[in-house]
Amino acid sequence: GESVGLHLPTLSVQEGDNSIINCAYSNSASDYFIWYKQESGKGPQFIIDIRSNMDKRQGQRVTVLLNKTVKHLSLQIAATQPGDSAVYFCAETVKGGSEKLVFGKGTKLTVNP
Amino acid sequence: NAGVTQTPKFQVLKTGQSMTLQCAQDMNHEYMSWYRQDPGMGLRLIHYSVGAGITDQGEVPNGYNVSRSTTEDFPLRLLSAAPSQTSVYFCASSSLGAGGQPQHFGDGTRLSIL
């Protein structure tokens, strides 16, 4: 069914390293994907998005990769900083007018100084 | 620019009580939605609205009502609170639908039902 999951619930990295957060989705009809960052006590904050007609999109220090063949989405954070510590969620929307965003369970990223 | 404002930030209710969670946005967004987030979980859609006067159900609508009389406001009503509704509730908005552009989220209402 429509579900978005994550391979790892937690990720710990050293400051300055690159981080990769993975996400698997099950609905091949999904055509819009978003990564959100959620800090403690706050609402989700938009990081980057990608549509199904793209394989890669880059932002400031972040890159999203989409592999439609294996239904896999990843978020890469370059030169990870302590301020990047948060829970990261991927979310998908299915094509066809359904105004529904389906979230994964999240990965908690901890950046060690 | 306040963005999406949710009130109250915290609330404790007794089982059977009713209450309304308020959500307001000042970005003139047509699309608004309500989610709940339980510990260790992602967000689940409760109800959404694509414009004033139009609402629809999401993944977990039971026990909740919504209305959209203005573009700015999208209140969520708990008719008879149950312990299973203890959660953090987030409101979000965007100028297009969920498949059009990212939604902007409020900082949530933390609700406990005793």
Interface residues (C-beta under 8 A of the other chain):
Chain A: V4 P9 D31 Y32 I34 Y36 G41 K42 G43 P44 Q45 F46 D49 F89 A91 T93 V94 K95 G97 S98 E99 K100 L101 V102 F103 G104 K105 G106
Chain B: V4 Y31 S33 Y35 G40 M41 G42 L43 R44 L45 Y48 V50 D56 G58 E59 F90 A92 G97 A98 G99 G100 Q101 P102 Q103 H104 F105 G106 D107 G108
